[in-house]
């Protein structure tokens, strides 16, 4: 079995970067924040890249598209958690500045990837 090709997808690499950035941020939170919001935001962020990878491993376009849509839903959930974390003062302006370009780039790339699977 060769190396999985999902690793070559820019949308996958970007979603993985988002998940890893969030992981490093949440590790610094206190126990209450980790238990209430931290686990949720990590799960949703990890789900974006996991679903892209799983969909890529499916053998037909319909299955792949379904997993891309799930990834998009997880991305929106992650954005929701980031908004709440910021309003609850769990994120610094520096952390937001690091995450914002990823959050701005990822939805259109995910939508473009979904559209490319419509063949």
C-alpha positions in Angstrom: 0.0 0.0 0.0 1.5 3.3 -1.0 1.3 6.7 0.6 -2.2 8.1 0.8 -2.8 10.8 -1.8 -5.0 12.9 0.5 -1.7 14.3 1.9 -1.1 16.0 -1.5 -4.4 18.0 -1.3 -3.9 21.6 -0.3 -7.3 21.7 1.4 -6.2 18.7 3.5 -2.9 20.3 4.5 -4.6 23.5 5.4 -7.2 21.8 7.6 -4.5 19.8 9.3 -2.7 23.0 10.0 -5.8 24.5 11.6 -6.3 21.4 13.7 -2.7 21.4 14.9 -2.8 25.2 15.7 -6.0 24.7 17.8 -4.4 21.7 19.6 -1.5 23.9 20.7 -3.7 26.7 21.8 -6.2 24.5 23.8 -3.3 22.7 25.6 -2.6 26.1 27.3 -6.1 26.5 28.7 -7.1 25.8 32.3 -8.9 22.6 33.1 -12.4 24.0 33.1 -12.0 25.5 29.6 -10.3 22.3 28.3 -13.2 20.1 29.6 -16.0 22.3 28.4 -14.9 23.9 25.1 -11.4 22.5 24.5 -12.4 18.9 23.8 -15.3 20.1 21.5 -13.2 22.4 19.4 -10.4 19.9 19.0 -12.9 17.2 17.9 -14.5 19.5 15.4 -11.2 20.8 14.0 -9.7 17.2 13.8 -12.9 16.1 12.0 -12.3 18.5 9.1 -9.1 16.9 8.0 -10.2 13.4 9.0 -13.3 13.5 6.8 -11.3 14.8 3.9 -9.0 11.9 4.3 -11.8 9.4 4.7 -13.7 10.7 1.7 -10.6 10.5 -0.4 -10.3 6.8 0.4 -13.8 6.1 -0.8 -14.2 4.5 -4.2 -16.9 6.6 -5.7 -17.6 10.3 -6.1 -20.8 10.3 -4.1 -19.2 8.9 -1.0 -16.3 11.3 -1.3 -18.7 14.3 -1.7 -20.6 13.2 1.4 -17.5 13.2 3.5 -16.4 16.6 2.1 -19.8 18.0 3.1 -19.3 16.5 6.6 -15.9 18.2 6.7 -17.5 21.5 5.8 -20.0 21.1 8.6 -17.2 20.4 11.0 -15.3 23.5 9.8 -18.4 25.6 10.5 -18.6 24.0 14.0 -15.0 24.9 14.5 -15.5 28.5 13.5 -18.4 28.6 16.0 -16.2 27.3 18.8 -13.5 29.8 17.9 -16.0 32.7 18.0 -17.2 31.6 21.5 -13.6 31.1 22.7 -12.7 34.6 21.6 -15.7 36.1 23.2 -14.9 34.3 26.4 -11.4 35.6 26.3 -9.7 32.2 25.8 -7.9 33.4 22.6 -5.4 36.1 22.4 -5.2 38.6 19.5 -2.0 37.0 18.4 -3.6 33.5 18.3 -6.5 35.0 16.3 -4.1 36.6 13.9 -2.5 33.2 13.3 -5.8 31.4 12.8 -7.7 34.0 10.8 -5.8 33.4 7.4 -6.5 29.7 7.7 -10.2 30.2 8.5 -10.5 32.7 5.6 -8.8 30.4 3.1 -10.3 27.0 4.1 -14.1 27.4 3.3 -13.6 28.5 -0.3 -10.9 25.8 -0.8 -13.3 23.2 0.7 -16.1 24.3 -1.6 -13.9 24.2 -4.6 -12.8 20.7 -3.7 -16.4 19.7 -3.4 -17.2 21.2 -6.7 -14.3 19.4 -8.4 -15.7 16.1 -7.2 -18.9 16.7 -9.1 -17.6 15.0 -12.3 
